[in-house]
Amino acid sequence: MDVFDDLLRGVRGKGAVFGRSVLWAPWSLRFTDAAYLTLCVPLRGAGWLVPEGGTAHRLQAGEAAIVRGPAPFVFTDDPATSANSPVREVHCAPDGDSGDHPDAAPAGELAGPTVLMAGAYDVRAEVPQRLLRVLPPVLVVPDEHDCAALRDYLESQIAGVRPGSQIVLDRLLDWLLVCTLRDWFDRPEADPPKWYRALGDEVAGPALRALHEDPAHPWTTSALAARAGVSRTTLAKRFTELLGEGPVSYLTGWRMTLAADLLGRPELTVAAVAHRVGYADAFGFSAAFKRVRGVSPSAYRRGTAGELPDSREAPAG
């Protein structure tokens, strides 16, 4: 398991509802889900993604885009005239539902000028937030790598009527989301987070993967250096160069991120959370949590885990 696996493990789509949406100019769709991420994939035609207060981005068939929320954004045929076009408010996942369940579109309908597929990701957990914070407001990735064959299969699933079609579409979008993020981080215009670059390093990479494979283990710099096959001094220097902090400090921050999500589970006591993230007792864990997060575990839990903006850690870079 690596950092990327950890951060995306809990990200799941909330409903793919645009499989049969055919758009005829002039048109403007305004996405108002307040989702933390929205994946947009044109199956036909092209349009412009316009984030609220941001720069318009051209999106055409053969590309995938991820829009970081929760602010609304618009998908339009022409950003210069969108203010005068009829605006349709859209929701990828209505409240209380996992998404609309439309009948399959007639095959001819998918041959229209513009067909858009979209899925919303309401990501509130702290673990994936470490990834989301390093993304730009909008990213667009050409469909030229290992995701290239997926668009045609998505279209075939939309046009058919089979049991479980909504779940299939949601999972296909999850797959495409991961592919798009991975391809984005490998592009020259991207600014990947420090941990992403460190994964490929022959010294820091093995230590970083070890921390994520077993964060509750009583890791020391010497033990991690042995895992990487280098001296303690070499690991500490290289790890700090690439991630901006030493391995033990990184481990503490990662444990507190995991703990923040675990505190949102009422069936777990603070002591149980402490044990899961590698602390022998609740006292040592509480002191570390307050030092990193600015509040005690009990106060964090009372304030609803993940909803205390002043106690969140700085963006992971």
LINHUZI-V320692 format. One record per residue. D_CENTER is the distance of its C-alpha to the mean C-alpha in Angstrom with 1 decimal. Layout:
[[D_CENTER] [D_CENTER]]
This chain:
[[16.9] [15.0] [12.4] [9.8] [10.8] [10.8] [7.3] [5.9] [9.2] [8.8] [6.2] [9.0] [10.4] [13.1] [15.7] [16.5] [19.5] [20.4] [21.9] [25.4] [24.9] [27.4] [27.7] [31.1] [31.5] [31.6] [28.4] [25.6] [22.7] [21.2] [17.8] [18.2] [15.7] [14.4] [10.9] [8.0] [6.7] [9.5] [10.1] [13.8] [16.2] [19.9] [22.2] [25.2] [26.1] [24.2] [23.3] [21.9] [18.7] [19.8] [17.5] [19.7] [21.8] [20.1] [21.2] [21.5] [19.8] [21.6] [19.9] [22.1] [22.3] [21.1] [18.0] [14.4] [12.7] [9.3] [10.4] [8.9] [10.9] [12.6] [15.6] [17.2] [17.5] [20.1] [20.5] [24.2] [26.8] [28.2] [26.8] [30.4] [31.7] [28.7] [30.2] [33.2] [31.5] [31.1] [27.7] [26.1] [23.7] [21.1] [18.8] [16.3] [16.9] [20.1] [20.7] [21.9] [20.9] [18.1] [19.0] [22.3] [24.1] [26.2] [28.9] [28.5] [29.4] [32.6] [32.3] [34.0] [31.6] [28.8] [31.2] [30.9] [30.1] [26.4] [24.1] [20.5] [17.8] [14.8] [12.3] [10.7] [7.7] [9.3] [7.1] [10.0] [10.2] [10.8] [9.5] [5.7] [7.0] [8.6] [6.0] [5.2] [9.0] [9.9] [8.8] [11.8] [12.5] [12.7] [12.4] [14.7] [15.2] [18.5] [18.6] [20.9] [19.6] [18.8] [17.1] [20.4] [22.0] [19.3] [20.2] [23.8] [22.9] [20.6] [23.7] [26.0] [24.1] [24.2] [27.9] [28.9] [29.7] [28.8] [28.0] [24.4] [23.3] [20.6] [18.9] [19.4] [17.7] [14.7] [14.3] [15.1] [12.4] [9.9] [11.8] [11.8] [8.1] [8.2] [11.5] [10.6] [8.1] [10.9] [13.6] [12.4] [12.6] [16.0] [17.4] [20.0] [18.8] [15.5] [15.5] [13.5] [13.2] [16.3] [15.1] [14.0] [17.5] [19.1] [18.0] [20.6] [23.3] [26.2] [26.9] [23.7] [21.6] [23.6] [23.6] [19.9] [19.3] [22.1] [20.6] [17.5] [19.7] [21.9] [21.0] [24.0] [26.4] [28.9] [27.8] [30.0] [29.9] [32.8] [31.2] [28.1] [30.5] [32.3] [29.2] [28.7] [32.4] [33.2] [35.0] [33.6] [34.3] [32.6] [29.3] [29.3] [30.0] [27.5] [24.6] [25.4] [25.7] [22.3] [20.3] [22.6] [23.6] [25.5] [24.2] [25.5] [24.0] [20.6] [21.1] [22.1] [19.0] [16.8] [19.2] [19.0] [15.2] [15.8] [18.9] [17.3] [15.4] [18.6] [20.7] [19.2] [21.1] [24.6] [26.3] [25.6] [28.0] [27.2] [29.3] [27.3] [24.1] [26.0] [27.2] [23.8] [22.5] [25.8] [28.2] [31.7] [32.2] [30.7] [32.6] [31.1] [27.6] [28.2] [29.6] [26.7] [24.1] [26.2] [26.6] [22.9] [21.7] [25.0] [25.7] [27.0] [25.0] [27.3] [26.8] [23.0] [23.4] [25.9] [23.7] [21.0] [18.4] [15.4] [17.5] [19.6] [18.4] [21.3] [20.6] [17.1] [17.1] [16.9] [13.8] [13.4] [14.7]]
